[in-house]
Amino acid sequence: MTGPRPLLEPALPPQEPGHSRSRLRTALWRIEDLVLAVSLACMVVLGVVDLGLWRHLGIRIPIAGADELLRHLTLIVGMVGGAVAAREGRLLSVASITPLLPKRFAATLGTCTDGIAAFVALMLALAAAIFVQTERDAGVQLASGIPAVWFEYALPAGFALIGLRLARRAGHSRVGAVVVMVLAVALGYLAAHSPVAVESWRWPALVALLLCALLGAPIFVLLGGAALILFFTQGDPIASIPLDHYDQVTNPLLATLPLFTLTGYLLAESGASHRLVRLFTAWTGHWRGGAAVATVLVCAFFTAFTGGSGVTILALGGLLMPVLLAAGYVPRAALGMMTGAGSLGVLLPPCLPLILYSIIGQVSLEQMFLGGLLPSLVLMGFAIAWGIWAAPAQTARTRFDAGEAWHAAWDAKWELALPLIPLVLILGGYALPVQAAALTALYAFVIETFIHDDLRKNGRMLPLMVECGVLVGGVLLILGTAMGFTNWLVTEHVPDDLAALFATHIEQKWIFLLLLNVFLIAVGCLMDIFSAIIVVAPLIVPLGVVFGIDPVHLGVIFLANLELGYLTPPVGLNLFLSAYRFDKPLLEVARATLPMMFVLLAAVILITYVPAISTWLPGLFAR
């Protein structure tokens, strides 16, 4: 096992001195990073300023249209974050089959895939430019008097920049990038002036796009490209795709996504992990399996704010693995416990998947927060039970030290109060979710920067905010482009037809739930949880209605299975992250994680077939 790795790498790679092009590029990249960081900071400020609590206290802060500005800043963060993700080669994609191919084919196919991805991004930029021209002619203004088009320019600019960067990657040089762009323009011209009916190449184009996704093309390219093909071959205006993107990304609830993500990154990059590990170890370390209890509790706490994006394993692995080994766990059991616990907390509020599912599945956020609490405790309880069972029967355990436990609790008191802020504000009706998310992010910033003095050193805030923006940008690109594709599916009644098909061939609810479990675990293996929610949830929700499944229960089943998919061989995300973090072969990590996976599978089955675990709390608070 190697020493801890830094969670956040520098936002800008070092450049060779003396080259004017490198210096110019570095300056432009720095401007991108600053725009991203400033936009996130403004979102926090506007959200706190717009907090309804001030009005209850008789304090008036005159910023007209703060809510609208905040929602449009989400658009800026999404597009700039997506451009930075393209710059760093970190756009979200499904598990690629490229490593399975011979090397002589993989490079050629990779170039073709990047070229097609660049073409799709540039076509989305063209569609966005048409949309923005229409909006500029309409002269729409926000409540603050600012023209909406000022923000909407981010759509064509962002897609164009992403397309140029994908073209550069495909061409491997500036000259190659120019060649790729010329070919993209030629392809677009041929599509617009096709000598044959455009309907005839709809399915070949969709199959080619799917192959590109399997070869590593970003997911937004698959969804946006599919929407372009379907709209264009049907004779519908492609400008409706960026319109749907704009409407979805400026959704009043979606601003919670970057704000809670920022909170998670503030915790992960500070010393909060050390304080929480010390706290839970002090209180549970004297039990048999106490190290496993501490691991589960700390990981669940972190994942509730980082969203199950892998930050938990990377941030906590170097701290918790030595704790497990020192408690006498064999290395394989310790590795399995750390890998399995990495995604616990996905159902704990205010975890990002809960928020995203509430938007896509059109379920009340408060209901999803309440519905996820007990199932999350069930999953944690099963993981703790396995950890106690796997603990060595005979090992030297320290005695409970009341003084150390008290001092550890006092040192971590500010972090322990953090989850209460969104829960009390939202469930108590004191603030809307976006405002509560902004105050939570501000609270995390203040305690980690000024009270604990963890983030004021070595210029760590800018890389932290850029890293946050990269994750948010990747997610929002998928969310925005998916809306055009989803709206086409709805217009063509695809979800309704799918629901009718299932209702015809499956009569028993328990059979449907079993098939749903298997399907979602497989999806969780192949896709990150955010992409899976955006792509799959619109198809699953109508099926839940047909089989009479409570919407909150369906959402919990959906997320719990995706969480389990993180651990499922051969391509579960946590397996790769754990193999990377602990320098272990992937097969060894997969074998070590199997016991934990089966234990959590039992918990997921219990959650699936006992709806009251998910619905009791929402029903109680609804009375």
C-alpha positions in Angstrom: 0.0 0.0 0.0 1.4 3.4 -1.0 1.1 6.6 0.9 -1.8 9.0 0.5 -2.2 10.7 -2.9 -3.4 14.3 -3.2 -7.1 14.4 -3.9 -6.9 17.4 -6.1 -4.3 17.8 -8.8 -3.3 21.3 -10.0 -5.9 22.8 -12.3 -3.3 23.7 -14.9 -0.5 21.3 -15.9 3.0 22.9 -16.0 4.0 24.5 -19.3 7.4 24.7 -20.9 8.9 28.2 -20.3 9.7 30.4 -23.2 6.9 29.5 -25.6 4.4 32.3 -26.3 1.7 29.8 -27.4 2.1 27.9 -24.2 1.9 31.1 -22.1 -1.2 32.3 -24.0 -2.8 28.9 -23.6 -2.0 28.9 -19.9 -3.5 32.4 -19.6 -6.7 31.4 -21.3 -7.0 28.3 -19.2 -6.5 30.4 -16.1 -9.3 32.7 -17.2 -11.6 29.7 -17.7 -10.8 28.5 -14.2 -11.4 31.9 -12.7 -14.8 32.2 -14.5 -15.8 28.8 -13.1 -14.7 29.7 -9.5 -16.2 33.2 -9.5 -19.5 31.8 -10.9 -19.7 29.2 -8.1 -18.8 31.8 -5.5 -21.6 34.1 -6.8 -24.1 31.3 -6.6 -23.3 30.8 -3.0 -23.6 34.6 -2.3 -26.9 34.9 -4.2 -28.4 31.9 -2.6 -27.5 33.1 0.9 -28.8 36.7 0.1 -32.1 35.2 -1.2 -32.6 33.2 2.0 -36.2 33.6 3.2 -34.9 33.5 6.8 -33.7 37.1 6.5 -37.3 38.2 5.8 -38.4 36.4 9.0 -35.8 38.4 10.8 -36.8 41.7 9.3 -33.6 42.1 7.3 -34.0 43.3 3.7 -31.2 42.7 1.2 -32.2 44.4 -2.1 -30.9 42.2 -5.0 -33.7 42.0 -7.6 -34.1 38.6 -9.3 -31.5 36.8 -7.2 -33.1 33.5 -7.9 -33.1 34.0 -11.7 -29.5 35.1 -11.6 -28.5 32.1 -9.6 -30.3 29.7 -12.0 -28.5 31.3 -15.0 -25.2 31.1 -13.2 -25.9 27.3 -13.1 -25.9 27.4 -16.9 -22.5 29.2 -16.9 -21.0 26.7 -14.4 -22.4 23.8 -16.5 -21.0 25.0 -19.9 -17.6 26.3 -18.5 -17.2 23.2 -16.4 -18.0 21.0 -19.4 -15.3 22.9 -21.4 -12.7 22.4 -18.7 -13.7 18.7 -18.5 -13.1 18.5 -22.2 -9.8 20.3 -21.8 -8.6 17.7 -19.2 -10.1 14.7 -21.0 -12.6 14.0 -18.2 -16.0 14.1 -19.9 -18.2 11.4 -18.5 -18.5 8.2 -20.6 -19.7 4.7 -20.3 -17.3 1.8 -19.8 -15.3 1.6 -23.0 -14.5 -1.6 -24.9 -11.4 -0.1 -26.4 -9.0 -1.9 -23.9 -10.3 -5.2 -25.2 -9.3 -4.4 -28.8 -5.9 -5.0 -30.5 -3.7 -1.9 -30.1 -3.4 -1.3 -33.8 -7.1 -0.9 -34.1 -7.8 0.9 -30.8 -5.8 4.0 -31.8 -7.5 4.3 -35.2 -11.0 3.8 -33.7 -10.2 6.2 -30.9 -9.4 8.9 -33.5 -12.6 8.2 -35.5 -14.6 8.3 -32.2 -13.1 11.6 -31.1 -13.7 13.0 -34.6 -17.4 12.1 -34.6 -17.7 13.4 -31.0 -16.2 16.7 -32.2 -18.7 16.8 -35.1 -21.7 16.3 -32.7 -20.4 19.0 -30.3 -20.0 21.5 -33.2 -23.5 20.7 -34.5 -24.8 21.3 -31.0 -23.0 24.7 -31.1 -24.7 25.5 -34.4 -28.1 24.6 -33.0 -27.4 26.7 -29.9 -26.3 29.7 -32.1 -29.7 29.5 -33.9 -31.5 29.3 -30.5 -29.6 32.3 -29.2 -30.3 34.3 -32.3 -34.0 33.7 -31.7 -33.7 34.7 -28.1 -31.8 37.9 -28.9 -34.5 38.9 -31.4 -37.1 38.3 -28.6 -35.2 40.6 -26.2 -36.1 38.6 -23.1 -34.8 40.1 -19.9 -34.4 38.7 -16.4 -36.1 40.3 -13.4 -32.8 42.1 -12.6 -32.9 43.8 -16.0 -30.0 41.8 -17.4 -30.7 40.4 -21.0 -31.1 36.6 -20.7 -29.1 36.3 -23.9 -25.9 37.3 -22.1 -26.1 34.0 -20.2 -27.4 32.0 -23.2 -24.3 32.9 -25.2 -22.6 30.3 -23.0 -24.4 27.5 -24.9 -22.9 28.0 -28.4 -19.6 29.1 -27.0 -19.3 26.2 -24.6 -20.3 23.5 -27.2 -17.9 25.1 -29.8 -15.0 25.0 -27.3 -15.8 21.4 -26.4 -15.9 20.5 -30.1 -12.6 22.2 -30.8 -10.9 20.4 -27.9 -12.4 17.0 -29.0 -11.1 17.8 -32.6 -7.7 18.6 -31.2 -7.6 15.2 -29.4 -8.8 13.4 -32.5 -6.1 15.1 -34.7 -3.3 14.8 -32.1 -2.0 18.3 -33.2 -3.2 21.7 -34.4 -3.0 20.6 -38.1 -4.8 17.4 -37.3 -7.5 19.3 -35.5 -8.0 21.5 -38.6 -8.3 18.4 -40.7 -10.9 16.9 -38.4 -12.9 20.2 -38.4 -12.8 20.4 -42.2 -14.1 16.8 -42.3 -16.8 17.7 -39.8 -17.9 20.6 -41.9 -18.0 18.4 -45.0 -20.0 15.8 -43.1 -22.5 18.5 -42.0 -22.8 19.7 -45.6 -23.4 16.2 -46.9 -26.1 15.7 -44.2 -27.8 19.0 -45.2 -27.6 18.2 -49.0 -28.0 14.5 -49.0 -29.0 13.1 -52.4 -31.1 10.4 -50.7 -33.9 10.8 -48.2 -32.5 11.7 -44.8 -34.9 9.2 -43.1 -33.0 6.3 -44.8 -29.8 7.0 -42.8 -31.5 7.5 -39.4 -30.8 4.1 -38.0 -27.3 3.6 -39.5 -26.3 7.0 -37.9 -27.8 5.9 -34.5 -25.9 2.6 -34.6 -22.7 4.4 -35.5 -23.3 6.8 -32.6 -23.9 3.9 -30.2 -20.6 2.2 -31.3 -18.8 5.5 -30.6 -20.2 5.5 -27.1 -19.0 2.0 -26.6 -15.6 3.1 -27.8 -15.4 5.9 -25.2 -17.3 8.9 -26.7 -18.7 11.1 -23.9 -22.3 10.3 -22.9 -23.5 13.8 -23.9 -22.3 13.1 -27.4 -24.5 9.9 -27.5 -27.6 11.7 -26.2 -27.1 15.0 -28.0 -26.1 13.2 -31.2 -29.2 11.0 -31.0 -31.4 14.0 -30.5 -29.8 15.8 -33.5 -30.3 12.7 -35.8 -33.9 12.1 -34.7 -34.9 15.8 -35.0 -33.1 16.4 -38.3 -34.3 13.2 -40.0 -37.9 14.0 -38.9 -37.7 17.5 -40.2 -38.0 19.2 -36.8 -35.8 22.3 -35.9 -32.6 21.3 -34.2 -32.7 24.6 -32.2 -35.2 22.9 -29.9 -32.4 20.8 -28.5 -30.5 23.7 -26.9 -33.9 25.2 -25.9 -34.6 22.0 -23.9 -31.0 22.2 -22.6 -31.5 25.7 -21.4 -34.9 25.0 -19.8 -33.6 22.0 -17.9 -30.3 23.5 -16.6 -32.1 26.6 -15.4 -34.6 24.5 -13.5 -35.2 26.2 -10.1 -34.1 23.1 -8.2 -31.0 22.3 -10.2 -28.8 24.9 -8.6 -28.6 22.7 -5.5 -26.4 20.3 -7.5 -23.3 22.6 -7.8 -23.8 24.0 -4.3 -24.0 20.7 -2.5 -21.1 19.4 -4.7 -19.0 22.4 -3.6 -19.8 21.5 0.0 -18.6 17.9 -0.5 -15.3 19.1 -2.1 -14.7 21.6 0.7 -15.0 18.7 3.2 -12.9 16.3 1.2 -10.0 18.7 0.7 -9.9 20.0 4.3 -9.0 18.2 7.5 -12.6 17.1 8.1 -11.8 13.5 7.3 -9.1 13.3 10.0 -11.5 14.8 12.6 -14.4 12.5 11.7 -12.1 9.4 11.7 -10.8 10.4 15.1 -14.3 10.9 16.4 -15.9 7.7 15.3 -12.8 5.7 16.2 -12.8 7.2 19.7 -16.4 6.2 20.2 -16.5 2.8 18.6 -12.9 1.6 18.5 -13.1 -0.3 21.7 -15.9 -2.6 20.4 -15.3 -5.8 18.4 -15.6 -4.5 14.8 -15.4 -1.0 16.0 -13.0 0.0 13.2 -15.6 -1.3 10.7 -18.3 0.8 12.4 -16.2 3.9 12.2 -15.4 3.2 8.5 -19.1 2.8 7.6 -20.1 6.0 9.5 -17.3 8.2 8.1 -17.8 7.0 4.5 -21.6 7.5 4.7 -21.1 11.0 6.1 -18.7 11.9 3.3 -20.7 10.3 0.5 -23.8 12.2 1.6 -22.0 15.4 0.4 -19.7 14.1 -2.3 -22.5 12.2 -4.1 -20.9 8.8 -4.5 -18.6 10.3 -7.2 -15.5 8.3 -5.9 -14.2 11.2 -3.8 -14.9 9.2 -0.7 -12.5 6.3 -1.5 -9.8 8.7 -2.7 -10.1 11.0 0.2 -10.6 8.5 3.1 -8.7 5.4 1.8 -5.4 6.4 3.2 -6.9 7.2 6.6 -9.3 4.3 7.1 -7.3 1.4 5.7 -4.6 1.7 8.4 -7.3 1.8 11.1 -8.8 -1.4 9.8 -5.5 -3.2 9.6 -4.5 -2.0 13.1 -7.7 -3.5 14.4 -6.6 -6.9 13.2 -8.6 -7.2 10.0 -6.9 -9.4 7.4 -5.9 -7.2 4.4 -8.5 -8.8 2.1 -11.4 -8.1 4.5 -10.1 -4.5 5.1 -9.9 -3.9 1.3 -13.4 -5.2 0.8 -14.8 -3.2 3.7 -13.2 0.1 2.4 -14.3 -0.6 -1.2 -17.9 -1.5 -0.2 -18.3 1.4 2.2 -17.2 3.9 -0.4 -20.7 4.4 -1.8 -22.7 4.1 1.4 -24.6 7.3 2.0 -26.0 7.7 -1.5 -29.5 7.7 0.0 -28.6 10.0 2.9 -29.8 13.7 2.4 -28.5 15.9 0.9 -26.8 13.5 -1.4 -26.7 14.7 -5.0 -28.4 11.5 -6.6 -31.4 12.1 -4.4 -31.7 15.7 -5.7 -31.2 14.6 -9.3 -33.7 11.8 -9.1 -36.3 14.1 -7.6 -35.9 16.4 -10.7 -35.9 13.7 -13.3 -38.5 11.5 -11.6 -40.6 14.6 -10.7 -40.8 13.6 -7.0 -40.8 16.1 -4.1 -37.3 16.7 -2.9 -38.5 16.6 0.7 -40.2 13.3 0.2 -37.0 11.8 -1.4 -34.9 13.1 1.5 -37.2 11.5 4.0 -37.6 8.3 1.9 -33.9 7.7 1.7 -33.2 7.9 5.5 -34.3 4.5 6.7 -33.1 2.5 3.6 -29.7 4.2 4.1 -29.6 3.1 7.7 -30.6 -0.5 6.6 -27.6 -0.6 4.2 -25.3 0.8 6.8 -26.6 -1.7 9.4 -25.9 -4.6 7.1 -22.4 -3.3 6.3 -21.7 -2.9 10.0 -23.0 -6.4 10.8 -20.7 -7.9 8.2 -17.8 -5.8 9.6 -18.4 -7.1 13.1 -18.7 -10.7 11.8 -15.4 -10.4 9.8 -13.6 -8.8 12.8 -10.9 -11.1 14.4 -12.3 -12.8 17.5 -9.1 -12.3 19.4 -7.4 -9.0 19.1 -6.0 -6.4 21.4 -8.7 -3.7 21.7 -8.2 -0.4 23.5 -10.3 0.6 26.4 -12.8 3.3 26.0 -11.2 6.7 26.8 -14.0 9.1 27.8 -11.6 12.1 27.6 -10.4 11.3 24.1 -14.0 10.7 23.0 -15.1 14.0 24.4 -12.2 15.9 22.8 -12.7 14.2 19.4 -16.4 15.1 19.5 -15.6 18.7 20.4 -13.0 19.0 17.6 -15.6 17.7 15.1 -18.6 19.6 16.4 -18.7 22.0 13.4 -18.7 19.1 10.8 -21.3 17.2 12.8 -23.7 20.1 12.6 -23.4 20.3 8.8 -26.1 17.8 7.8 -28.6 19.5 10.1 -28.5 22.8 8.2 -30.2 21.6 5.0 -32.5 19.2 6.8 -33.8 21.8 9.3 -34.0 24.6 6.7 -35.8 22.5 4.1 -38.0 20.2 6.2 -38.8 23.0 8.6 -39.9 25.3 5.8 -37.4 28.0 6.6 -35.7 28.0 3.2 -36.1 26.6 -0.3 -33.6 23.8 -1.3 -31.4 26.1 -3.3 -31.1 28.6 -0.5 -30.4 25.9 2.0 -27.7 24.4 -0.3 -26.0 27.9 -0.6 -26.0 28.4 3.2 -24.6 24.8 3.7 -21.8 25.6 1.2 -21.0 28.9 3.0 -21.0 27.2 6.4 -18.6 24.5 5.1 -16.3 27.2 3.6 -16.3 29.3 6.8 -15.5 26.4 9.2 -12.9 24.8 7.0 -11.2 28.0 6.0 -11.4 30.3 9.0 -12.2 28.1 12.1 -10.0 25.2 11.2 -7.7 27.1 8.8 -7.4 24.1 6.5 -8.0 25.8 3.1 -6.1 29.1 3.3 -2.8 27.5 2.5 -1.0 27.0 -0.8 -3.8 28.4 -3.0 -6.0 25.3 -2.6 -9.4 27.0 -3.2 -9.1 27.6 -7.0 -8.2 23.9 -7.8 -10.9 22.8 -5.4 -13.6 24.9 -7.2 -12.3 23.9 -10.6 -12.5 20.2 -9.6 -16.1 20.8 -8.4 -17.0 22.6 -11.7 -15.5 19.7 -13.8 -17.8 17.2 -12.1 -20.9 19.5 -12.3 -20.1 20.5 -15.9 -19.9 16.8 -16.9 -23.3 16.1 -15.3 -25.1 19.1 -16.6 -23.9 18.5 -20.1 -25.5 15.1 -20.0 -28.6 16.4 -18.2 -29.2 19.2 -20.8 -28.6 17.2 -23.9 -30.7 14.3 -22.5 -33.7 16.5 -22.4 -33.9 16.8 -26.2 -33.6 13.1 -26.6 -36.1 12.5 -23.7 -38.7 14.9 -25.2 -38.5 13.1 -28.5 -39.1 9.8 -26.7 -42.1 11.3 -25.0 -43.5 12.8 -28.2 -43.2 9.4 -29.9 -44.9 7.7 -26.8 -41.9 5.4 -26.3 -42.2 5.3 -22.4 -45.9 4.6 -22.7 -45.4 1.8 -25.3 -42.7 0.3 -23.1 -45.0 0.4 -20.1 -47.8 -1.3 -22.1 -45.3 -4.0 -23.2 -44.3 -4.8 -19.7 -47.9 -4.8 -18.4 -48.8 -7.3 -21.2 -46.0 -9.8 -20.5 -45.4 -9.4 -16.8 -48.3 -9.8 -14.4 -46.7 -10.1 -11.0 -45.2 -7.0 -9.4 -42.4 -9.1 -7.7 -41.2 -10.4 -11.0 -41.0 -6.8 -12.3 -39.1 -5.7 -9.2 -36.7 -8.6 -9.6 -36.0 -7.8 -13.3 -35.6 -4.1 -12.3 -33.0 -5.0 -9.7 -30.9 -7.0 -12.2 -31.2 -4.3 -14.8 -30.2 -1.5 -12.6 -27.3 -3.3 -11.0 -26.0 -3.9 -14.6 -26.5 -0.2 -15.4 -24.7 0.8 -12.2 -21.7 -1.2 -13.4 -21.5 0.5 -16.8 -22.5 4.1 -16.0 -21.8 6.6 -13.3 -24.8 7.2 -11.1 -25.6 10.7 -12.5 -25.7 9.5 -16.1 -27.8 6.5 -15.2 -30.4 8.7 -13.5 -30.6 11.0 -16.4 -30.7 8.4 -19.1 -32.7 5.5 -17.5 -35.1 7.1 -15.0 -37.4 8.6 -17.6 -38.0 5.1 -18.9 -38.4 3.4 -15.5 -40.8 5.9 -13.9 -43.8 5.1 -16.2 -43.2 1.4 -15.5 -43.5 2.1 -11.8 -46.8 3.7 -12.3 -48.1 0.7 -14.3 -47.2 -1.7 -11.5 -48.5 0.6 -8.7 -45.1 1.3 -7.1 -44.9 4.4 -4.8 -42.8 7.1 -6.6 -40.5 7.5 -3.5 -40.1 3.8 -3.1 -39.2 3.5 -6.8 -36.6 6.2 -6.4 -35.1 4.5 -3.5 -35.0 1.1 -5.3 -33.4 2.9 -8.3 -30.6 4.5 -6.3 -29.9 1.5 -4.0 -29.4 -0.7 -7.0 -27.1 1.7 -8.7 -25.2 2.0 -5.5 -24.7 -1.8 -5.5 -23.7 -1.6 -9.1 -20.6 0.3 -8.0 -19.3 -3.0 -6.5 -20.3 -5.4 -9.1 -17.5 -7.1 -11.2 -16.0 -6.7 -13.6 -16.4 -2.9 -14.1 -18.0 -1.5 -11.0 -16.7 2.0 -10.4 -15.6 1.5 -6.8 -13.5 -1.5 -7.9 -11.4 0.7 -10.2 -11.1 3.5 -7.7 -10.0 1.1 -5.0 -7.5 -0.6 -7.2 -6.1 2.8 -8.1 -6.0 4.1 -4.6 -4.4 1.1 -3.0 -2.3 -0.1 -5.9 -4.0 -3.5 -6.1 -4.8 -5.6 -9.1 -8.5 -5.2 -10.1 -9.2 -8.9 -9.8 -7.9 -8.9 -6.2 -10.1 -6.0 -5.3 -13.1 -7.7 -6.9 -12.6 -10.9 -4.9 -12.1 -9.0 -1.7 -15.4 -7.0 -2.3 -17.6 -10.0 -3.1 -18.7 -10.7 0.5 -19.6 -7.1 1.1 -21.4 -7.0 -2.3 -23.6 -10.0 -1.3 -24.4 -8.5 2.1 -25.5 -5.3 0.5 -27.5 -7.2 -2.1 -29.5 -8.8 0.8 -30.1 -5.3 2.1 -31.2 -4.0 -1.3 -33.6 -7.0 -1.7 -35.1 -6.1 1.7 -35.6 -2.5 0.7 -37.1 -3.5 -2.6 -39.7 -5.9 -1.2 -40.6 -4.0 2.0 -41.9 -0.7 0.7 -42.6 0.6 4.3 -38.9 1.1 4.8 -39.0 3.8 2.1 -42.5 5.2 2.5 -43.1 5.3 6.3 -41.2 8.5 7.0 -42.6 10.5 4.0 -46.1 9.3 5.0 -45.5 10.3 8.7 -44.4 13.9 7.8 -47.2 14.2 5.2 -49.9 13.9 7.9 
